[in-house]
Amino acid sequence: SWGEEQTMLRIAVQLVNRLQPRFLLISGDLTNAYPSPENASKMREQISSFKAVLAQLDGTIPLILQPGNHDLGQNPSLADVESYRATFGSDYFSFFVGGVLYISINSQYYHVACCNPELDSLRARQDEWISATLDSDEARSATHVVVLSHITPFMADEDEGSGYFNWRVAPRRAVLAAAERAGVKLWLCGHLHQNTCTLSRGGIELVTTGSCGSNINW
């Protein structure tokens, strides 16, 4: 239930406060209710309670939020993306911590279910931004470059077919190739509901972690 999710998030925040990391990344699916007119009230309640629990995070720990499919919808409209941005901030961005450049991608644009004309221009803008960021002076000067996305490009085999838990093949190959050219060695993901680790042909380690609730439950 959502009440149980709140409790587990509260426990996770308490643990993070004790650990005092350089930042806290929540890799998407910030709430459970998909965007829709029917879910509007439930979404408001879940967003409010999510923010209330995260308000207990130590103020010295930066909070990094990424969009997941539950936050945007499986095939989001432009209005869905704009609503997410108004509520949580940009859906893709980069930041530096300790000489490491982190590049956060909106992976829903590359999901097999995401197919509508409204998002074509948004996807193209992100593609251009990813290429420019990976080929920037900032990336070249960084000690390491790490990519972040809710959905992993692939689960086990770089040539596997597209499905619910990975990207469409064409953008997968394009973004992986750009990341490999930039010397990326680590890519962190969520979405899969379990912990996995795999390696691209170009040497990028893709690490997927299950939700904090799943790990706390176990």
C-alpha positions, -999 to 999 in steps of 0.1 A, spaced: 0 0 0 10 36 -3 11 39 35 37 11 35 57 29 8 57 60 29 70 41 60 98 25 40 108 58 25 109 73 59 132 45 71 154 50 41 157 88 48 167 81 84 194 57 71 206 83 46 208 109 73 230 86 93 253 78 63 257 114 52 264 108 15 275 135 -9 240 134 -24 209 113 -26 196 101 -60 161 88 -63 160 71 -97 124 77 -108 89 64 -98 87 90 -71 50 82 -68 30 52 -79 -2 66 -96 2 71 -133 -7 106 -147 -44 107 -158 -75 127 -151 -89 98 -131 -57 97 -109 -54 134 -104 -65 134 -67 -44 103 -59 -14 119 -76 -17 151 -56 -19 131 -23 11 109 -32 32 139 -44 24 157 -12 33 128 11 65 121 -9 76 156 -5 67 156 32 88 125 39 118 139 19 115 171 39 130 151 67 162 146 47 192 164 62 193 198 45 230 194 39 224 164 16 215 174 -20 184 156 -33 186 145 -70 153 134 -86 148 116 -119 116 109 -138 103 73 -140 75 58 -161 51 62 -131 58 99 -129 54 107 -166 32 78 -179 41 51 -203 34 72 -233 35 107 -219 20 138 -234 37 172 -236 14 182 -207 26 153 -186 63 163 -191 55 199 -183 36 189 -152 65 168 -140 89 197 -146 67 221 -127 64 197 -98 99 182 -95 123 201 -118 140 194 -151 136 159 -166 172 158 -177 203 176 -164 239 173 -154 258 181 -122 293 179 -107 302 162 -74 338 158 -63 352 161 -98 327 136 -112 302 147 -139 268 130 -136 245 131 -166 208 124 -158 187 112 -188 149 110 -192 148 74 -203 111 73 -209 117 90 -242 134 58 -254 109 33 -241 90 11 -266 57 24 -252 66 61 -258 55 68 -293 36 100 -301 43 131 -322 42 155 -293 74 141 -278 94 139 -310 108 173 -306 115 168 -268 133 136 -276 153 153 -303 163 181 -279 174 156 -253 194 137 -279 212 169 -289 218 178 -252 233 144 -245 257 146 -274 268 181 -265 272 173 -228 292 141 -235 314 161 -259 319 191 -237 350 205 -220 333 197 -187 331 160 -196 367 160 -208 379 177 -176 359 154 -153 377 127 -133 348 104 -143 316 107 -162 286 87 -149 252 84 -166 219 81 -147 186 69 -160 155 53 -146 153 26 -172 184 7 -181 194 6 -218 195 -32 -217 192 -58 -190 216 -86 -200 225 -85 -237 232 -53 -256 214 -68 -286 183 -80 -267 149 -70 -280 129 -40 -267 105 -45 -239 90 -31 -207 123 -31 -188 148 -16 -214 151 9 -242 142 6 -279 172 -7 -298 181 23 -320 184 49 -292 201 23 -270 229 19 -295 232 56 -302 234 68 -266 257 39 -255 281 47 -284 282 83 -275 288 74 -238 316 50 -247 333 76 -269 332 100 -239 349 74 -217 319 66 -195 325 35 -173 295 35 -150 257 39 -156 232 37 -127 196 27 -132 163 17 -114 130 4 -127 138 -33 -129 126 -41 -93 157 -61 -86 195 -56 -83 215 -65 -115 248 -56 -131 259 -61 -167 286 -48 -190 283 -31 -225 307 -42 -252 324 -9 -249 331 -15 -212 303 5 -195 291 -12 -163 253 -9 -160 242 -12 -124 205 -15 -116 191 -13 -80 157 -23 -68 135 2 -49 145 11 -14 112 -4 -2 120 -38 -18 155 -38 -2 142 -28 32 115 -54 31 140 -81 24 
